[in-house]
């Protein structure tokens, strides 16, 4: 027994060496995130050109979330409202937050899971928005709060495996969340119900997502993600058709 090797104590340095550097190979301009921002900008330009920002009635006609319209069968508004904005500063603040949180989530989960998370969290935000207020309301912040909720779950669940070098990201996320909630209290068409619903939805969805930054996606998870993509695609097509028919009518 005297010659038995003594166990080697595990040091903090050894634990750090086993962690994945989260920021390694993370793109500063993730393609799907940038594409989403471009889509939001083009749609806002269309809103301004068509006079959708002139009155509550005009923005409802453009596709805003409004309880009477949804109750009348226009369920596509649960999605369309997340692509509209009530003002330029509303769009810019959301675009900045989307770029930051999109860098995190697109890098952590991959494009397919990121897109599913974004759209489904936006719908979750719209649902709670309807319960909290009759509307009208617009904005991508419900979906973006979903990304924030998912980021919190990601870093909390995998804190022993992820190494985050830039701690300022947490401060940026907190400042944006506070700013958006305050703006929701002061700006028409912005609803904090959507923020809370999106954050809760994103946190719940994240528990079913696989962080590809840590491990390759197993086949069973890949099959589930493909199902989510079909659902998201169907939602987007349904929204486009519903919006088009409403404009024709």
N, C-alpha and C positions, 0 to 999 in steps of 0.2 A: 504493500500500500504506500510505502514511502516514495516509490518511484512513479506513482500515478501522477499524471499531468494535472496541474491545478486549472480549474476553469478560468477562461479569460473573461474579465468583466467587460460588459458592453458599455462603451462610452458614447456621449452625445455625438462625437465626431463620426463614429461608426454608423450611427443611425442616419445622420445626414448624408453619408456616402451612399446609402441605399435608396434615398429619395430620388424621384424624377424631377429634374429641373423643369418646372412648368413653363417658363418663358423661353426655353430653348426651342428654336425653330418656329416660334409664334410669329405669324405675319402681322405687320403693322397695318396692312390694308387687306384684310381677309376678303376674298372675292365675293362671296355670297352676301356678306354684311354690306360691302360697298354697293352691290347691286340693289339691295333693299333700300339703302339710303337714296340712291338715284331714283328708284321707283317712287318713293315718298315725295321727293322734290318735284318730279314731273307731275304727279297727281296734284300737288299743291299749286303748281303753276296753272294747271287746268281749273282748279277751284277759283283762283283769282281771276282768270280770264272769263269764266262763265258767271261771275258774280255770286258765287256760293257763300262768300263771307259777309254779304250785305245784311242778312237777317237770319233769325232762327229758321224761318220757313225755307229760305234758300239753301241753308246747309242741310236741312232734313231732306230736301229734294235731291241734294247731291249724294246722299247715302249715309247721313249721320244716324247714330243710334237713337231711336225714339220709341218709347214703350208702346204708344198706340199703333205705330206702324208695324212693330214686331208682333204685337197681338193680332194684327190683321193678316198675318202670314208672311210678312217680309223678313224671314229669318236670316236672309243673306246680310242684313245690316249688322249682325253680330261680327261679321268679318270686315265688311266695307268700311265701317266706322274707324277701324284700326289703321286704315290707310289714309285717312283724312286728318287735317289739322285746322285749328281755329285761327291761327295767326302765324306770322313769320318767325317770331321768337319761340313760339310753341314748337314749330318744326325744327328750328336750329338746335334748341336744347335737347330735343329727342334724338336728333341726328348725332350729336356729340355723344350722348349716353349710349346710343346704339353702336357707335363705332367702338367705344371702350368695352362694353359688355359683349359685343359681337366678337371682338378679338378673343375674349376669354372663352365664350361658349362654342364658337366655331372651331377653335383650336382644341378644346377639351373633348367635344363630342363628335366632331366631324360635320360636314355640311348637311347630310340627310337628317341626323338627329337634331341639329341646330334649327333647321327650317321647321321641322315638326314641332319643336319646343316653342318657337316664336309664334307660329300661327295658333296653336292650341292654347297657349297661355293668353294670347289676345282674346280668344273666344271666352275663356274663363273670366277674364276681366270684364268683358261685355255683359256676361250673365250677371255678375254681382253688381255691375253698374245699373242694370235694369231693376234689380231688387232695391237698390239704394236711392235711385232717382229716375223720374220718368224721362229725363233728357230734355233737349237733345245734347248729345256728347260725341266728341270725336277725339282721335289721337292714338298714336302708337305706344303711348306710355304704359298701357296695360300689358302689352306684349313685352315691352322692355323691362318692366318690373318683373315679369316672368323670368327673363334672363338673369335678373339680379337674384331672385329667389333661388333659381337653379345654381347660380354661382356660389351662393352661401352654402347650399346643401353639398355641392361638390367639394368645396374646401373643408367643410366640417367633417364629412364622411371619410375623406381620404387625406386628412391632415398628417397622418403618419407616413404617407407615401409621396406627397407632393411638397416640393421645395419652391416657395414663392420668394424671389429676391426683392422685388419692388413692392414694399409694403404700402406705398402711397396709393395703390389702387383701391384699397379699402376706404381711404379717406375720400377719394373721388366719388366712389359709389354712395357713401353716406351723404356727402354734400348734394349730389344730384337728387337723391331720394327726398331730402328735406326741401330742396328748392321746388321739386315737382309737386309735392304735397301742398306747400304754401301757395304755389301757382294755382293749384286746383281749388283753393278756397277763394281766390281772387279773380280768376279768369273764366268768362263764359265758355261753355261747351267742354270744359275739362272736369272730369269726375274722379274723385278720390276712390269711389267704389271700384272703378276699373283698376286703379293702382293696387289696391288690396287684393282684389280677385286675381289679378295677373300674378302678383307675387306668390300667393298661395298656390295657384295653379302651376306656376313654374317650379315651385318647391316640390310639389307632389309628383309632377312629371319627371323631374330630375332623379327621383328615386327609382325610376324605371329605365333611365338612360345608362348607357355604358360609356365610361370615359376612355375613348380610344387613345388618349395621350398616355394612358398607363399600360393598357393591354390590347391586343387585337380583339376585334369583336367576335364572339362565338356565333356559330351558325343559327342557334335558336334566337339570339338577340337580333341578328341581321334579318331574319324572317319577320320579326315583330316590327322592326324599323321600316321594312318595305310595306307592311300593312299600314303603318302610320302615314307613310308618304302617299299611298293611294287615297287615304282619308283626307289628307291635306289637299291633294290635287283635286279631289271631288268638291271640297269646300270652296276652293278658289274658283273652279269652273262654275259652280252653282252661284257664287257671289257675282261673277262677271255676267252671267246670263240674267240673274235677277235684277241687277242694276241696269243692264241694257233695256230690258223689258219695261222697267219703271220709267226710263227716260222716253221711250217710244210712246208709252201710254200718256 
